[in-house]
Amino acid sequence: MRLSLAYTEVVTDEELQKHVARIRRLGADDARVEAKAAVRDIPKGIWDSVAAFANTEGGLIILGLDESRNFAPADGFDASRIENALIAGLDDAERANPKVRPVPQYQVDRAEVDGAQVVWVRIEPLSATPDRTAPCHVVAQGLERGSYKRVGDADKHLTTYEVHLLRTRNVNEHADRRPVDGRTFADLDPDLVSRTVERVRASGSRALAGLAPDDHLSALQRLNALTADGTPTLAGYLALGTYPQQEYPQLTIDVTVHPGTAKSQDPSIRFLDRRNCDGPLPQAIHDAVHTVMRNLRTRRIVEGTRGTDIPEIPEDVLREAIANAVMHRDYSRFVTGQQVAVNVYPDRVEVINPGGFWGDRTKENVTDGHSASRNEDLARLLTVVPMPDNRSTVCENQGSGVVRMVNEMRAHGLPTPDYSTSTIDHVVVRLDRFGLMDPETEEWLGTLPGRAGFSRNHEAALALARRNGTVSVVDLRDNLGLDSDDCRGVLAQLVADGLLVGMNDGPYAIADQTRSAEATGAEWEILAVLSADEALSIRDVARATGKTLTALRPVLRELVERGLVVATAPPTSRSRKYLLAGG
């Protein structure tokens, strides 16, 4: 096996087989896997895929599988020749001529699929190695034309803006510090300025040491809200300006309430509500939160003689999500014409800001409590500029905001904030409405035997399985904040009650209450002999269970369809074997 120096995690044979089984089921490549026959040489398009995977979330390239034959082994494939050519193309030694630059971390090896050799290479995202300046590009095509991103099963050219974002991902350009030419101290809201300065003084900060109490101009210069010549900085103008949109009409928060679960392409379908929230940022954030809240439903919780109306999404979570979008968005000249968008759908709220993640922040680690500020001056100002109620500020800027969102959502039985659809040029956070326990799910839970004995965690596990098709230990840990052992206990109890079917850490699927005990028993017998490590053929399963092939086929087919078992080849293949899912 040959590895890049910085990366050592191994792709197992089982993992490879699962990827092959998935693309065969799909009949096409997907966002994480690219497969090509590569019989005579490495196709030129493979280097596009290397760059695309490196610039997005990484991926796996498998050479030696013929897409035209549903990814069967390619006739005449020379594994040794292709492996050597692949390694040469990724050689970043001093005098080497790699096909892409910078060369991402990678791992190359051979394996067998259906008894034939293939070569695979796993490409790691450049975001995992901040010392390598993105974007990765195909050398022969140049930086602008040779930079790609992975979109579905395709490699798409990066836009000029996306190239800029990746090149400056670890560079603070201080866009929020640039002067707003033509504006002066007089363009700032005097009341907001006064209350901000008072708050800074009351905090005990040394920022205003030595300044007269009424010297607001010097105070704002200390806070980088004004330049040395008294011109408002972008941060100062947006946070304290009387009307910042006079200079930047699109730097607003656009709240739109949609009738369906997706944006309609039909111009005749009207929005249910819409407000373009403007003014200084504290006011715009306040108005945006208020607009969303008035379009959410509430449920009445009665404790003793007192009742409380609980909104679908906690107000503090909405405020934090919108404030983060405003504070961490890109304010470079590329996107001063783009708003922060808040889209309210019947099942969720999405907050979208231009700019993508900055620094070492990614969709995977954004919830770890670490702060990285693209706009340092604006972030600092928003910790001291008061909200319209004068009781609070916009944010704390200590990296705790997203963690607080996660904890609040969990405390209300809601899925944690979801950043998974974020892209290179936009951060998207999804907040689910009513979460797992919407009225339809509550009604469904009421039909299950033993509902009276369910804890909130049992209900959440069942609701996740119903919504997603399966549930695992990882799902429960991420959504409920339980440790792994507690998650296993919840799932084991639901299995014992006959409500879930699954093994080990999952996935688990909802047991069909209409099926006979004999049918359910057959499923368990098969699950008990399968493993996530060693694939078994149907004949192997027959020998282990004592059942006939005729009896096993429909049960295996259903287990595959429900995601509990993974098939390694199409149904017509003689090489088809089975693995326990979740390994």
MARTITOR-985543 format. One record per residue (C-alpha): residue in one letter; x, z, y. Coordinates in steps of 0.2 Angstrom, whole numbers, plus 5000, padded with zeros to 4 digits. Example, Ala and Ser with C-alpha at 12.3 -4.5 7.8 and 13.67 -1.06 7.14 Angstrom:
2
A506250394978/S506850364995/
! end
This chain:
583
M500050005000/R500649965018/L500150065032/S500350065051/L501550215055/A500150315064/Y498750305052/T498650365035/E496850395029/V496550295013/V495050175010/T494450224992/D493950094979/E492150174979/E492050154998/L492549974997/Q491349944983/K489950014994/H490349905008/V490349754997/A488649804989/R487949825007/I488449655014/R487849574997/R486149655000/L486149595018/G486749425014/A487949435029/D489349525037/D488849665049/A489449765063/R490849855053/V491349735040/E491949555040/A492249455024/K493049285022/A493649185007/A495449145015/V495949045000/R497348945008/D497749045023/I497049175035/P495649095045/K496049095064/G494449185067/I495049335058/W496149385073/D494649375084/S493849505072/V495449615073/A495349615092/A493449645092/F493549795080/A494949865089/N494049855106/T492449935099/E492250055085/G493449995072/G493049905056/L493449835039/I494049655035/I493949595017/L494849435012/G494549344995/L492649354996/D491649194998/E490149215010/S489349055004/R489149124987/N488549294992/F490249364994/A490749324976/P492649324973/A493449164980/D494149044968/G496049014970/F496249164981/D498149214982/A498149394986/S500049414988/R500149275000/I498749325011/E499249505011/N501049455017/A500249345031/L499149475037/I500549605038/A501649485047/G500249455060/L500049635063/D501949675065/D502349745081/A504249775079/E505349725094/R505649545089/A504049515079/N502749395085/P501049485081/K499449385082/V498649515093/R499249635107/P499249785107/V499249795088/P497949935084/Q498250065070/Y497849985053/Q497850005035/V498149855022/D498049855003/R497349764988/A495849804977/E494749724964/V492949664966/D492149604951/G493749604942/A494649484955/Q495949534968/V495449554986/V496449605002/W495749725014/V496349785031/R495449925041/I495649915059/E495550075070/P494850075087/L496050085102/S495050225109/A495850335095/T497650295102/P497550315121/D499450265122/R499050085118/T498249995133/A496649905129/P495949775127/C496649705111/H496749515113/V497249365103/V498949325109/A498749135108/Q497149145118/G497749255132/L497049415139/E495449345147/R494949225134/G495649315119/S494849485121/Y493249515110/K491949645105/R490949665089/V489149635091/G488149635075/D489049525063/A489849415078/D491449425088/K490949405107/H492049375122/L492249525133/T491649495151/T492849515165/Y492049685169/E492349745151/V494149695151/H494349785168/L493549945160/L494649945145/R496249915155/T495850065167/R495050175154/N496450305156/V496850265174/N495950355188/E495650225201/H494850365213/A493350245217/D492450395224/R493750425237/R493750255245/P493150265263/V491350195268/D491950085282/G490850085297/R490050255293/T490550425302/F490250605301/A488550575310/D487850485295/L487850645285/D486350765283/P486850905295/D485751035285/L486450985269/V488250985276/S487951165283/R487151235266/T488651155256/V489951235267/E489051405267/R489051395248/V490851355246/R491351495258/A490151615248/S490951565231/G492651645237/S493551475235/R495151455246/A494651275249/L494151325267/A495451455271/G496051455289/L494551345296/A493351405309/P491551445301/D490851305312/D492151175309/H491151075296/L492150915299/S493850995293/A492851075279/L492250915272/Q494050835274/R494650975263/L493350935250/N493750745251/A492050715258/L492850635273/T494450545276/A495850605288/D495050495302/G493250565299/T492650425289/P491450475274/T492150445257/L491050365244/A490850535236/G490450625252/Y489250485258/L488250485241/A488150675240/L487850715258/G487250565267/T485650555276/Y485250395268/P486650325257/Q485650175252/Q485850105270/E487550045264/Y487250045245/P485449995242/Q485649995223/L486550155221/T484850245216/I484050305200/D482650195193/V481350285183/T480250165173/V478850225161/H478450095148/P476850075138/G477750025122/T479250085112/A480349935119/K480449845136/S479049715136/Q479549535139/D477849495145/P477649495164/S475849535163/I476149705155/R476249835169/F477349985169/L476350145167/D477350225182/R478950185191/R479950265205/N481550215213/C482350375218/D483450365233/G484250485246/P485750595244/L486150625225/P485450795224/Q483750735231/A483750575220/I484150675204/H482750805209/D481450665211/A482050575195/V481750735185/H480050765193/T479550585189/V480050595171/M479250775169/R477550715175/N477450575162/L477850695147/R476550785137/T476550975135/R476051085121/R475251255123/I476151405115/V475251565114/E476151735112/G474951875112/T473851855128/R475051745137/G475151555135/T476551435140/D476551255142/I478151175133/P478651005138/E479150875125/I480950885132/P481651035141/E481751005160/D483551075160/V484050935147/L483350795158/R484250865173/E485850875164/A485750705157/I485250615173/A486550715183/N487950665171/A487450485172/V487550495191/M489250595191/H490150495178/R489550325181/D490750185187/Y490750165206/S492050025207/R491549865216/F491049785200/V489449885198/T488949955215/G487449835213/Q486849925197/Q485750075196/V485650225185/A484150185174/V482950305166/N481750225154/V480350325147/Y479550265131/P478150345120/D479450415108/R480950445119/V481850445136/E483450345138/V484650375152/I485850235155/N487350225167/P488550085170/G490350105166/G490550165148/F491550315142/W493050355152/G494750435147/D494750515129/R492850525129/T491850435115/K490150435108/E490850535094/N491650675104/V490650685120/T489750845113/D491350945110/G491351025127/H492850945135/S492750875152/A493550715158/S492950655176/R493150475181/N492550535199/E493450695202/D492950715220/L491150675217/A491150795202/R491850935213/L490650905227/L489150905215/T489551085210/V489351145228/V488051035236/P486351125234/M484851045226/P483251035237/D482751205231/N484351285238/R484451395222/S485551285212/T486851145212/V486850985203/C488051035190/E489551145184/N490851015179/Q491551125166/G491251015151/S489851135145/G488351025151/V488250915136/V488451065124/R487051155134/M485950995131/V486351005112/N485851185111/E484251165121/M483651025111/R484051115094/A483151275101/H481651165104/G481651085086/L482250925094/P483550805088/T485250815097/P485550695111/D486050525104/Y487450425112/S487550305097/T486950145107/S488250165121/T489350015123/I490949965132/D490149945149/H488650075148/V488350245142/V486650275134/V485950445129/R484350455120/L483250605121/D481850605108/R480050665113/F479250795103/G480750765091/L480350785073/M478750885075/D477650755083/P475750775080/E475850645065/T477250735057/E476350905059/E474850825050/W475850755036/L476750925033/G475051005032/T474650895017/L476150955007/P476051094994/G476751254999/R476751225018/A476351405022/G477951455015/F479051335025/S480251395038/R480651285053/N482251225044/H481251165029/E480051075040/A481450995050/A482250935034/L480650855028/A480350785045/L482050705045/A481850635028/R480150555033/R480850485049/N482450415042/G482150385024/T483350515018/V484150675024/S485850745020/V486850905023/V487750815038/D486050775045/L485450955045/R487051015051/D487050895066/N485250915071/L484951105067/G486651175070/L486751265053/D488251285043/S488451175027/D488051315015/D486451355024/C486051165024/R486251155005/G485151305003/V483751225013/L483851065003/A484051154986/Q482451244990/L481451084994/V482151014978/A481551164968/D479851144976/G479750964970/L479750894988/L481450814989/V482450714976/G484350704978/M486050784972/N487550874980/D487650844999/G486450704999/P485650595003/Y483950664998/A482350574998/I480550634999/A479850654981/D478350544978/Q476950674975/T475850544966/R477150504953/S477050584936/A478150724930/E478850614917/A479350484930/T480150614941/G481050684926/A481850504922/E482450494940/W483350664938/E484150614921/I484850464929/L485450554945/A486250684934/V487450564925/L487950464940/S489350514952/A489950454969/D491650424962/E491450314946/A490250174945/L489250154929/S488350004922/I486550014916/R487250014898/D488350164902/V486750254909/A485750204894/R487050284882/A487150444893/T485250464894/G484650394877/K483450284887/T483150094884/L483749964897/T481949914899/A481450094904/L482950114915/R482849954926/P481250004936/V481850174939/L483650124945/R482849994956/E481750124964/L483250244966/V484250104975/E482850054986/R482650244991/G484450254996/L484950384982/V485950264972/V487050124977/A487249964967/T488949874968/A488249694965/P486649594967/P485349614953/T485749454945/S487649494943/R488249554926/S489549664935/R488149764943/K488549954942/Y487850104950/L488550254961/L487750404967/A487450384986/G488350494999/G490050504991/
! end
